[in-house]
Amino acid sequence: MAQSPKTLARAFAVAWWAVLPLATARCARHKPASPSPAPALASDTAPQTREPVILRVTNSNWSDVRIYLVRGAMWVRLGIVTTNSTIEFTIPADLLSGATSVTLVADPVAATGRWATALPVISPGDEFELVVETYLQYSHLVVR
């Protein structure tokens, strides 16, 4: 006996909504009901939290400069540094973690060129200092 497509669609929808809670319950993360018996073991296995990295930018260029971090195809604007000033930016550790490389870009507001460099591997406590020079090609990044 052939059923109409409307009846089959209803049966499929009912089945889907019946199975969905069971399928997603398996993916949910549940906290344990009681605290861990050995707190020392829990702290050993907990992931280490990474601290944010400080980026100090000194602009010696004649133009204001926009500072970006590029990770893959994602451009994150940290801010703008006016002429002859120094500003500190805090870069979240999550932005620097992962397998992809991160590029630091200085983009003068009133110019056509950009300066870019790949960030090196980050160690805890590292601080970066970017000096944007009058001639962009002489700009440099210092790791401290």
N, CA, C and O of each residue as an XYZ file, in Angstrom:
576
protein
N       0.831     -1.144      0.000
C       0.000      0.000      0.000
C       0.898      1.235      0.000
O       1.786      1.342      0.845
N       0.692      2.150     -0.907
C       1.512      3.348     -1.038
C       0.964      4.452     -0.150
O      -0.243      4.689     -0.093
N       1.884      5.124      0.544
C       1.471      6.233      1.402
C       1.785      7.546      0.688
O       2.672      7.615     -0.163
N       1.056      8.556      1.044
C       1.289      9.850      0.406
C       2.600     10.455      0.928
O       3.017     10.142      2.043
N       3.246     11.309      0.143
C       4.481     11.946      0.590
C       4.285     12.780      1.856
O       5.208     12.926      2.658
N       3.092     13.322      2.029
C       2.815     14.124      3.211
C       2.844     13.257      4.470
O       3.361     13.681      5.504
N       2.304     12.075      4.389
C       2.293     11.153      5.521
C       3.707     10.691      5.847
O       4.077     10.592      7.017
N       4.492     10.410      4.822
C       5.879     10.004      5.040
C       6.689     11.130      5.673
O       7.522     10.881      6.544
N       6.451     12.359      5.242
C       7.171     13.501      5.806
C       6.823     13.669      7.279
O       7.702     13.953      8.093
N       5.545     13.495      7.634
C       5.142     13.591      9.041
C       5.802     12.491      9.870
O       6.281     12.747     10.975
N       5.827     11.288      9.348
C       6.440     10.169     10.072
C       7.938     10.421     10.272
O       8.484     10.144     11.340
N       8.576     10.934      9.264
C      10.004     11.243      9.370
C      10.245     12.333     10.412
O      11.176     12.230     11.211
N       9.406     13.384     10.412
C       9.558     14.476     11.374
C       9.358     13.978     12.801
O      10.108     14.366     13.697
N       8.365     13.131     13.028
C       8.123     12.584     14.363
C       9.310     11.739     14.801
O       9.749     11.828     15.948
N       9.823     10.929     13.905
C      10.985     10.096     14.236
C      12.207     10.963     14.534
O      12.955     10.682     15.470
N      12.406     12.000     13.752
C      13.557     12.890     13.943
C      13.504     13.547     15.316
O      14.502     13.556     16.037
N      12.348     14.098     15.686
C      12.243     14.776     16.964
C      12.279     13.802     18.136
O      12.568     14.207     19.262
N      11.993     12.532     17.893
C      12.098     11.529     18.956
C      13.550     11.111     19.167
O      13.953     10.829     20.295
N      14.332     11.069     18.101
C      15.722     10.604     18.184
C      16.679     11.739     18.531
O      17.728     11.485     19.123
N      16.354     12.975     18.185
C      17.258     14.114     18.385
C      17.729     14.277     19.831
O      18.930     14.440     20.042
N      16.842     14.241     20.847
C      17.339     14.383     22.225
C      18.295     13.263     22.621
O      19.237     13.491     23.380
N      18.065     12.082     22.124
C      18.964     10.971     22.455
C      20.329     11.159     21.810
O      21.351     10.832     22.413
N      20.352     11.675     20.608
C      21.618     11.869     19.898
C      22.421     13.011     20.507
O      23.643     12.910     20.614
N      21.763     14.096     20.907
C      22.494     15.236     21.452
C      22.879     15.026     22.907
O      23.838     15.641     23.373
N      22.174     14.191     23.630
C      22.526     13.926     25.027
C      23.896     13.286     25.118
O      24.609     13.490     26.100
N      24.265     12.534     24.136
C      25.566     11.881     24.109
C      26.692     12.900     23.958
O      27.803     12.656     24.429
N      26.428     14.038     23.308
C      27.442     15.050     23.052
C      27.555     16.064     24.179
O      28.542     16.796     24.248
N      26.569     16.124     25.061
C      26.577     17.128     26.116
C      27.669     16.815     27.130
O      27.988     15.655     27.391
N      28.232     17.879     27.692
C      29.248     17.708     28.732
C      28.581     17.897     30.085
O      27.941     18.916     30.348
N      28.741     16.909     30.923
C      28.131     16.968     32.242
C      29.225     17.100     33.282
O      30.287     16.488     33.164
N      28.953     17.916     34.318
C      29.886     18.031     35.428
C      29.643     16.870     36.379
O      28.505     16.424     36.526
N      30.694     16.372     37.029
C      30.484     15.287     37.973
C      29.642     15.764     39.158
O      29.717     16.924     39.562
N      28.849     14.859     39.700
C      27.948     15.195     40.799
C      28.712     15.500     42.083
O      28.291     16.357     42.859
N      29.824     14.815     42.316
C      30.592     15.046     43.526
C      31.979     15.555     43.159
O      32.480     15.263     42.073
N      32.606     16.320     44.061
C      33.942     16.828     43.761
C      34.946     15.688     43.668
O      34.739     14.612     44.229
N      36.017     15.936     42.964
C      37.053     14.929     42.769
C      37.687     14.560     44.103
O      37.964     15.450     44.907
N      37.926     13.275     44.366
C      38.490     12.891     45.656
C      39.930     13.348     45.828
O      40.380     13.525     46.960
N      40.661     13.543     44.750
C      42.061     13.947     44.854
C      42.251     15.284     44.144
O      42.432     15.295     42.927
N      42.215     16.429     44.868
C      42.346     17.717     44.211
C      43.681     17.882     43.495
O      43.749     18.593     42.492
N      44.738     17.249     43.979
C      46.049     17.366     43.334
C      46.006     16.767     41.934
O      46.613     17.306     41.009
N      45.289     15.651     41.776
C      45.186     15.040     40.460
C      44.361     15.905     39.520
O      44.672     15.994     38.333
N      43.316     16.544     40.033
C      42.472     17.384     39.184
C      43.255     18.570     38.655
O      43.072     18.959     37.502
N      44.131     19.159     39.476
C      44.902     20.310     39.002
C      45.984     19.878     38.020
O      46.370     20.658     37.150
N      46.478     18.651     38.143
C      47.494     18.157     37.213
C      46.912     17.916     35.827
O      47.585     18.135     34.820
N      45.668     17.468     35.777
C      45.079     17.135     34.491
C      44.339     18.303     33.857
O      43.961     18.229     32.687
N      44.125     19.382     34.610
C      43.405     20.535     34.063
C      44.270     21.220     33.006
O      45.488     21.300     33.161
N      43.648     21.714     31.933
C      44.436     22.406     30.922
C      45.009     23.702     31.486
O      44.373     24.384     32.289
N      46.211     24.022     31.051
C      46.858     25.225     31.530
C      46.230     26.440     30.856
O      46.027     26.467     29.642
N      45.932     27.436     31.672
C      45.401     28.662     31.093
C      46.572     29.513     30.633
O      47.555     29.682     31.354
N      46.456     30.036     29.447
C      47.519     30.858     28.902
C      47.179     32.315     29.146
O      46.025     32.732     29.041
N      48.196     33.069     29.469
C      47.992     34.484     29.733
C      48.057     35.269     28.434
O      48.706     34.843     27.479
N      47.387     36.413     28.394
C      47.448     37.238     27.189
C      48.854     37.787     26.984
O      49.655     37.851     27.916
N      49.135     38.178     25.757
C      50.450     38.687     25.382
C      50.330     40.196     25.199
O      49.333     40.694     24.675
N      51.354     40.909     25.635
C      51.380     42.364     25.515
C      52.121     42.743     24.236
O      53.212     42.240     23.968
N      51.521     43.630     23.452
C      52.143     44.174     22.242
C      52.225     45.680     22.412
O      51.204     46.362     22.507
N      53.449     46.192     22.450
C      53.673     47.632     22.569
C      54.048     48.151     21.186
O      54.999     47.663     20.576
N      53.313     49.130     20.692
C      53.549     49.672     19.358
C      53.975     51.129     19.490
O      53.272     51.948     20.082
N      55.146     51.435     18.924
C      55.637     52.803     18.857
C      55.566     53.244     17.410
O      56.138     52.600     16.532
N      54.870     54.334     17.159
C      54.687     54.816     15.795
C      55.581     56.022     15.545
O      55.332     57.109     16.066
N      56.621     55.824     14.746
C      57.493     56.918     14.326
C      57.182     57.344     12.903
O      57.905     58.155     12.324
N      56.129     56.814     12.343
C      55.732     57.127     10.973
C      55.008     58.470     10.956
O      54.480     58.904     11.980
N      54.980     59.118      9.817
C      54.295     60.405      9.679
C      52.787     60.245      9.631
O      52.064     61.235      9.744
N      52.291     59.016      9.465
C      50.864     58.754      9.373
C      50.408     57.914     10.564
O      51.194     57.159     11.136
N      49.154     58.047     10.926
C      48.579     57.144     11.918
C      48.598     55.733     11.349
O      48.507     55.550     10.135
N      48.716     54.731     12.223
C      48.868     53.354     11.764
C      47.813     52.471     12.433
O      47.633     52.518     13.649
N      47.116     51.662     11.620
C      46.191     50.653     12.132
C      46.972     49.362     12.329
O      47.779     48.985     11.479
N      46.735     48.687     13.446
C      47.438     47.445     13.770
C      46.443     46.291     13.708
O      45.375     46.337     14.319
N      46.819     45.247     12.950
C      45.977     44.064     12.772
C      46.769     42.809     13.126
O      47.996     42.779     13.025
N      46.038     41.770     13.543
C      46.561     40.408     13.617
C      45.786     39.602     12.595
O      44.558     39.665     12.542
N      46.511     38.842     11.782
C      45.868     38.040     10.741
C      46.134     36.577     11.064
O      47.283     36.146     11.162
N      45.056     35.823     11.226
C      45.154     34.382     11.486
C      44.314     33.675     10.434
O      43.084     33.694     10.483
N      44.994     33.054      9.488
C      44.295     32.437      8.372
C      43.671     33.533      7.526
O      44.377     34.396      7.005
N      42.350     33.505      7.385
C      41.647     34.536      6.620
C      40.974     35.551      7.541
O      40.262     36.433      7.061
N      41.185     35.444      8.854
C      40.539     36.319      9.815
C      41.451     37.484     10.184
O      42.563     37.275     10.670
N      40.986     38.701      9.955
C      41.707     39.916     10.315
C      41.091     40.477     11.584
O      39.892     40.753     11.627
N      41.911     40.649     12.624
C      41.450     41.210     13.887
C      42.146     42.555     14.082
O      43.372     42.624     14.170
N      41.362     43.601     14.148
C      41.936     44.932     14.338
C      42.174     45.160     15.818
O      41.242     45.114     16.621
N      43.436     45.408     16.180
C      43.758     45.694     17.569
C      43.489     47.146     17.905
O      43.031     47.455     19.005
N      43.770     48.047     16.962
C      43.523     49.462     17.217
C      44.358     50.335     16.308
O      44.945     49.867     15.333
N      44.400     51.608     16.644
C      45.134     52.581     15.842
C      46.137     53.292     16.745
O      45.851     53.573     17.909
N      47.313     53.577     16.195
C      48.372     54.280     16.921
C      48.634     55.576     16.177
O      48.989     55.569     14.998
N      48.457     56.686     16.875
C      48.674     57.977     16.234
C      50.163     58.254     16.071
O      51.003     57.582     16.670
N      50.473     59.248     15.259
C      51.856     59.613     14.972
C      52.593     59.994     16.251
O      52.056     60.688     17.115
N      53.837     59.524     16.352
C      54.736     59.828     17.486
C      54.124     59.484     18.837
O      54.197     60.282     19.771
N      53.522     58.308     18.946
C      52.985     57.860     20.226
C      53.241     56.366     20.396
O      53.600     55.665     19.450
N      53.050     55.904     21.617
C      53.225     54.487     21.952
C      51.963     54.011     22.662
O      51.452     54.674     23.565
N      51.468     52.843     22.236
C      50.260     52.252     22.838
C      50.526     50.771     23.083
O      51.202     50.109     22.296
N      49.985     50.264     24.182
C      50.072     48.839     24.483
C      48.733     48.176     24.175
O      47.671     48.672     24.549
N      48.815     47.043     23.485
C      47.638     46.241     23.182
C      47.777     44.910     23.906
O      48.881     44.386     24.045
N      46.659     44.368     24.365
C      46.643     43.048     24.979
C      46.043     42.078     23.964
O      44.911     42.249     23.511
N      46.822     41.062     23.618
C      46.381     40.066     22.644
C      45.917     38.833     23.410
O      46.698     38.255     24.164
N      44.666     38.419     23.235
C      44.179     37.219     23.933
C      44.987     35.985     23.518
O      45.334     35.821     22.348
N      45.275     35.135     24.482
C      46.069     33.932     24.205
C      45.354     33.004     23.232
O      46.008     32.303     22.460
N      44.024     32.987     23.255
C      43.277     32.120     22.348
C      43.515     32.485     20.890
O      43.468     31.622     20.013
N      43.765     33.741     20.634
C      44.000     34.181     19.265
C      45.345     33.693     18.745
O      45.518     33.505     17.541
N      46.297     33.487     19.650
C      47.637     33.076     19.244
C      47.838     31.572     19.287
O      48.843     31.072     18.783
N      46.894     30.833     19.884
C      47.061     29.386     19.974
C      46.543     28.718     18.715
O      45.753     29.301     17.973
N      46.979     27.519     18.481
C      46.506     26.771     17.322
C      47.637     26.487     16.350
O      48.779     26.897     16.555
N      47.293     25.784     15.301
C      48.297     25.339     14.348
C      48.603     26.376     13.277
O      49.636     26.291     12.612
N      47.719     27.352     13.103
C      47.945     28.323     12.041
C      48.879     29.421     12.515
O      48.954     29.726     13.706
N      49.583     30.002     11.570
C      50.483     31.086     11.920
C      49.705     32.390     12.033
O      48.646     32.558     11.428
N      50.253     33.302     12.816
C      49.629     34.601     13.036
C      50.572     35.662     12.505
O      51.769     35.640     12.793
N      50.030     36.594     11.727
C      50.824     37.661     11.129
C      50.416     38.987     11.746
O      49.231     39.254     11.944
N      51.405     39.813     12.047
C      51.180     41.146     12.561
C      51.294     42.117     11.398
O      52.269     42.074     10.649
N      50.301     43.001     11.239
C      50.263     43.928     10.101
C      50.129     45.346     10.625
O      49.291     45.630     11.481
N      50.978     46.247     10.093
C      50.877     47.682     10.357
C      50.447     48.337      9.055
O      51.141     48.240      8.043
N      49.306     49.002      9.083
C      48.731     49.603      7.882
C      48.555     51.104      8.085
O      47.619     51.526      8.763
N      49.450     51.927      7.503
C      49.301     53.382      7.643
C      47.991     53.862      7.027
O      47.582     53.394      5.965
N      47.347     54.795      7.701
C      46.050     55.290      7.263
C      46.182     56.057      5.947
O      45.353     55.885      5.053
N      47.215     56.905      5.813
C      47.328     57.782      4.648
C      48.420     57.322      3.681
O      49.060     58.149      3.032
N      48.634     56.019      3.582
C      49.657     55.508      2.669
C      49.126     54.273      1.960
O      48.082     53.733      2.325
N      49.860     53.830      0.938
C      49.400     52.675      0.166
C      50.071     51.379      0.594
O      49.519     50.309      0.333
N      51.218     51.418      1.230
C      51.930     50.199      1.592
C      51.551     49.693      2.972
O      50.963     50.414      3.778
N      51.899     48.437      3.228
C      51.707     47.809      4.537
C      53.007     47.158      4.952
O      53.848     46.834      4.114
N      53.167     46.967      6.262
C      54.296     46.214      6.780
C      53.727     45.013      7.517
O      52.785     45.154      8.297
N      54.286     43.840      7.280
C      53.771     42.625      7.918
C      54.918     41.700      8.288
O      55.948     41.664      7.614
N      54.727     40.953      9.366
C      55.681     39.929      9.779
C      54.929     38.835     10.530
O      53.927     39.094     11.196
N      55.428     37.619     10.411
C      54.839     36.499     11.152
C      55.311     36.559     12.599
O      56.481     36.834     12.865
N      54.403     36.303     13.527
C      54.779     36.290     14.938
C      55.517     34.998     15.250
O      55.122     33.934     14.776
N      56.586     35.074     16.044
C      57.289     33.849     16.425
C      56.487     33.059     17.453
O      55.419     33.492     17.884
N      57.005     31.907     17.840
C      56.356     31.069     18.850
C      56.318     31.841     20.167
O      57.307     32.452     20.573
N      55.181     31.801     20.813
C      54.961     32.566     22.041
C      55.319     31.705     23.250
O      54.900     30.552     23.349
N      56.097     32.280     24.167
C      56.404     31.636     25.440
C      55.719     32.435     26.547
O      55.447     33.623     26.374
N      55.439     31.795     27.680
C      54.799     32.539     28.771
C      55.659     33.730     29.194
O      56.872     33.611     29.369
N      55.005     34.873     29.354
C      55.705     36.073     29.793
C      56.326     36.892     28.664
O      56.945     37.922     28.930
N      56.178     36.463     27.419
C      56.732     37.225     26.296
C      56.007     38.550     26.125
O      54.800     38.655     26.341
N      56.775     39.552     25.733
C      56.216     40.844     25.353
C      56.799     41.202     23.999
O      57.973     40.953     23.724
N      55.959     41.791     23.159
C      56.395     42.197     21.833
C      56.419     43.712     21.756
O      55.573     44.396     22.333
N      57.404     44.223     21.032
C      57.456     45.650     20.782
C      57.639     45.864     19.287
O      58.615     45.409     18.690
N      56.683     46.561     18.701
C      56.736     46.876     17.279
C      57.064     48.352     17.145
O      56.398     49.203     17.735
N      58.093     48.649     16.367
C      58.445     50.031     16.077
C      58.165     50.258     14.600
O      58.798     49.652     13.736
N      57.204     51.142     14.319
C      56.851     51.485     12.946
C      57.678     52.710     12.576
O      57.496     53.789     13.140
N      58.579     52.534     11.633
C      59.491     53.606     11.244
C      58.880     54.487     10.159
O      57.836     54.166      9.591
N      59.556     55.608      9.882
C      59.104     56.519      8.837
C      59.032     55.803      7.501
O      58.058     55.947      6.762
N      60.061     55.037      7.193
C      60.039     54.170      6.010
C      59.607     52.789      6.492
O      60.312     52.151      7.274
N      58.453     52.333      6.029
C      57.857     51.089      6.545
C      58.801     49.897      6.481
O      58.770     49.047      7.371
N      59.641     49.814      5.449
C      60.509     48.649      5.303
C      61.540     48.557      6.426
O      62.143     47.499      6.609
N      61.760     49.630      7.182
C      62.700     49.609      8.306
C      62.025     49.314      9.633
O      62.690     49.292     10.669
N      60.725     49.089      9.624
C      60.003     48.759     10.851
C      60.490     47.415     11.371
O      60.963     46.585     10.595
N      60.377     47.194     12.686
C      60.891     45.941     13.256
C      60.101     45.546     14.496
O      59.471     46.371     15.158
N      60.164     44.241     14.783
C      59.484     43.642     15.920
C      60.529     43.078     16.865
O      61.429     42.353     16.441
N      60.414     43.410     18.147
C      61.345     42.928     19.169
C      60.558     42.062     20.143
O      59.472     42.443     20.580
N      61.107     40.894     20.483
C      60.483     39.995     21.455
C      61.271     40.084     22.758
O      62.492     39.930     22.764
N      60.571     40.333     23.852
C      61.248     40.418     25.157
C      60.683     39.416     26.108
O      61.124     39.336     27.255
